Amino acid sequence: MINKNGDGGADAGQPAVRAHDLRVRRGGREVLRGLDFAVPAGSVTGLLGPSGCGKTTLMRAVVGAQKGVTGTLEVLGRPAGSAALRPRLGYVTQAPSVYADLTVRQNLEYFAAVLGLARSTRAAEVERVLDEVDLAARATALTRNLSGGQRSRVSLAAALLGAPELLVLDEPTVGLDPVLRNALWGLFHRLADERGTTLLISSHVMDEADRCERLVLMREGRVLAEDSPPALRARSGVATVEEAFLALVAADADNEKDNAGADNDNAADDTRHREA
Ligand SMILES: Nc1ncnc2c1ncn2[C@@H]1O[C@H](COP(=O)(O)OP(=O)(O)OP(=O)(O)O)[C@@H](O)[C@H]1O
């Protein structure tokens, strides 16, 4: 896809994110347990799974903010966490990370300066992202006086500064009304279609799955499946991604039971051998 910076990052045909045997330990426990997946460049890819399955941990790893990562994790053609990736990524955390005592515009001016955007382009860039998230009319409002959904959009606007090639968005539509949710999904697809931006978007709401071109379905620190929504539905012969996910979970649980059974059989064999 498009590599705006032309600096040897994501090449045509190369995925924007590629993971192989990716593992993360948190609090003495392995919370990502050997993930293999790819995020195609220029795609809107959904990361779906129940609460606690590891979506945020995976996103933190992708943006280089997670400790205890092993295995392969390449982002825009470089190892995750490389300093060179910093200006090429936008990350929006679940909790809006903006300053309550600054206005919306002041927040964005501050983030534009921190990001090192050229002084001459900063003002125009701030106005552009304000328009993109539909907050131009609230630009002079103190952030603390905004609604939760508006504050989330200020965070999103900050992540859009500098037109990053990869946007990592952790549940960006939580708490938004259906009209706003629809508008944001429209923006996500415009960014992908018009700018070639890759978007990795987490959600635990399955009805958002069909808005994505590709899905990575997770459960308990593992990838259950990665495919397009129609392919996932067809594979399980069901009408919705939610049903496909439930079918995959059931198959996965059966597998685990079989493996546990096989382990017990092996243990029993060992005991018999020792007793013999
Ligand atoms: N700071 C931490 N220390 C230890 N374990 C953690 C920490 N943060 C999260 N975990 C554990 O890591 C696992 C994955 O958590 P993570 O936040 O990545 O899940 P998630 O899928 O994003 O959940 P949600 O949808 O609720 O945000 C969970 O079992 C969680 O308890």
The ligand as a Gaussian input file, in Angstrom:
#p B3LYP/6-31G(d) Opt

LIG

0 1
 N       -0.945000      -4.465000      34.710000
 C       -1.241000      -5.757000      34.633000
 N       -0.576000      -6.669000      35.382000
 C       -0.867000      -7.974000      35.309000
 N       -1.802000      -8.493000      34.519000
 C       -2.518000      -7.645000      33.763000
 C       -2.268000      -6.241000      33.775000
 N       -3.117000      -5.649000      32.919000
 C       -3.870000      -6.638000      32.393000
 N       -3.508000      -7.837000      32.895000
 C       -4.087000      -9.146000      32.544000
 O       -3.792000      -9.419000      31.198000
 C       -4.891000     -10.072000      30.566000
 C       -5.242000      -9.343000      29.295000
 O       -5.723000      -8.033000      29.639000
 P       -6.082000      -6.962000      28.519000
 O       -6.333000      -5.657000      29.197000
 O       -5.046000      -7.008000      27.460000
 O       -7.448000      -7.585000      27.959000
 P       -8.551000      -6.928000      26.996000
 O       -8.940000      -7.987000      26.038000
 O       -8.030000      -5.654000      26.434000
 O       -9.735000      -6.615000      28.003000
 P      -10.872000      -5.445000      27.920000
 O      -11.711000      -5.745000      26.708000
 O      -11.617000      -5.637000      29.198000
 O      -10.156000      -4.148000      27.851000
 C       -6.034000     -10.110000      31.588000
 O       -6.101000     -11.405000      32.125000
 C       -5.614000      -9.108000      32.639000
 O       -6.036000      -9.528000      33.905000

